[in-house]
Amino acid sequence: MIRPLLLSSIPFYGAWKELRERPKRPDGLTALRSVFVGMVAALPLFLLPLFFIAPWNGRGESAWALGLVVLLGTIGLFRVRTARNRPLRIESTERLASSYRANFFIGVGHSVAPSVVAFIGTFFANKLWLYLVGLAFGFLGFALIAPTRADIERRQQQIAAQGSSLSLLEVLMAPPSRDQRDEAS
């Protein structure tokens, strides 16, 4: 009760104290899922500027753009599936965590690609609905690559079939080691 009052009443003390007492970092899996939710939520936000730029069904040829979005969306979904099924590196806990995250982000890239092409195609075709087609492919790709409990259990069965006793859930829940953070810097 007194602490919030004290922190806000003394100039600069509250900010200094909050910076000094850093909040606990989330575990690796929560951080990965937070990034995932942020990326999924970002895709429909691109509709907002597009509403002001392109009409729903304006003049212009859209068959080529639609064909390109569908073609890249289909290829992207196959690539997401490939990334999802890539074998995990089970030599160590660090390799296991990094290979799972690498497969995840490769899948994210393939999931987003049709939406990017549809976004650009919306400008050339002058039809807003084209972005919704790319968005549908993006959401399907995200559904395939999502770091869900079922996906982690499926990957754990693959790890056990390879003869390893490593636990993917435990590895993902652990915060990154100091060496990994130093290499990323």
N, C-alpha and C positions, 0 to 999 in steps of 0.2 A: 504494500500500500504506500509506504513512504518512498520506496526506491524509485518508482516512476516520477513522483513529484520531485525528488532530489535530482534525478537525471535531467528533467526538463527545466528546472529552475536555475541551475548554475550554467552560465554561458560556456559553451564548448565542452564542458565536462561530460555531458550526456553523449555527445557524438564520439568523444575520445574513448569513453568507457565502452560504448557499443562496438567500436572498432577493435578495441583490445580484447574483448570477450567475443571472439568469433563464434558464430553458431556452428553446431556440429554438422559436418558434411554428410549428405545422404549416402547410403550404400551404393555400390556400383549399379545394381539392377534398378533401383529407384531412379538414379540419375539417367540411365539409358531409357527407361520408360518415360521420363519427363521430356527428354529430347524428342522421343517418338511422338508424344502427344503434341508437342509444339509444332513439329513438322506437319502432322496431320491437320492441325488447326489452321496452319498458314495457307494451305492450298485454297480453301474456299474464300479466304480474305482477298485474293486477287480478283474476285468477282466485283468487289466494290469499285475499283477504278474502271474496270471494263464496262460497268453499267453506264458510265459517263462517256465512254469512248465509242463503243460499238452498239448498234441497235441489235435487237434480238434476231431479226432476220432481214438484214439490210441487203442492198443491191450488191451484187458481186458473185463470182463463181466460187463455189465452196466444195465441189466434188473432189478436186485434187487435195485440198486441205483435209477434208474428212478422210479420204483414203490414206493420206500420210499419217494422220493421228491414229487411225485404226491399225494400220500396219505397224507403226512404232509401239503402239499400246500392246498389241499382241506379242511382238518380239520382246517388249519389256516384261510382260508377265512370264514368259518362258525364262527370261534371264533372272527374274526374281526367284522363280522356282529353282533354277540352277544354283543361285547364291544360297538359297535356303537349305539346299541339300549338299552343299560342299562339305567335305569331311573336316572335322575339327582337329586341330593339332593337340595331341594329348601327351606330349613329352613332359610338360610341366603345367602348374596351375596358371602361370603367367601366359604361356602360349595358348592354353585353352581359352582363357578370358579374351585375349587379344584376337584369336581366330573367330570366336563367336561374334565379337563386336565388328570385326572386319567384314564378315559375311553379312551382318545386319546392315552396315552402311553401304555396302555394294548393292544390296537389295533396295535400299532407300533410293539410291541414285537411279536405278532402273525403274522404280515406281514413279519418281517425279518426272522423268523424261517425257512421257506423253503429255503431261500437263504443260510443260514448258513449250513443247511444239504447238500445242493447242492455243496457248497464250499468244505466241507469235502469229500463228495462223489466223487468229481472231482479227488481228489488224489487217492482214492481207485480204481475207475473205469478207470482212465487215459483217460477221455474224457471231453474236454472243453465244449462241447455243453450242458452237464448236468447242468452246472452253469446257462446257459441261461434259462433253464426250471425253475429253482428255482427263477431266477431273474424275470421271467414273473409273477410268483405267488406273489412275493414281490411287484411288481408294481401294480398288481390288488388290493392287500390288502391296499397299500398306497392310491390308488384311492378311496377306500371305506371309509377310516378313515380320509381323508384330511380335515383340518379345513376351508372349503370353505364357501362362503356366503350361498349357498344352504343348507349346513349342519347346519349352525347356525340358519337359518330361520326354518328349519325342527324341530330342537331341541326347538326353541322358541315356535312353535305351540304345542309341547308336554308340555312345561311349562305352557302355557296358558290353555291347556286342564286340567291340574291339579289344576287350580284355582289360580295360582300365578301371581302377576303383575311384577315380576322381569324380567329384560331385560338381556338376555344372552350376547348380543353384548356389552352393557354398562359394564357388569361385567368383560368380557374378555378384554375390552379396558383399564380398570383401571389398574394402576401399582399395584403390590402386596403391601399389607399393611405392615407396620413396624413389626407387630406381626408375620406375615407369614415369613418375611425375617429372623427374629430372631429365629423362630422355625427351619428353614432350616439350620441355622448355627450350 
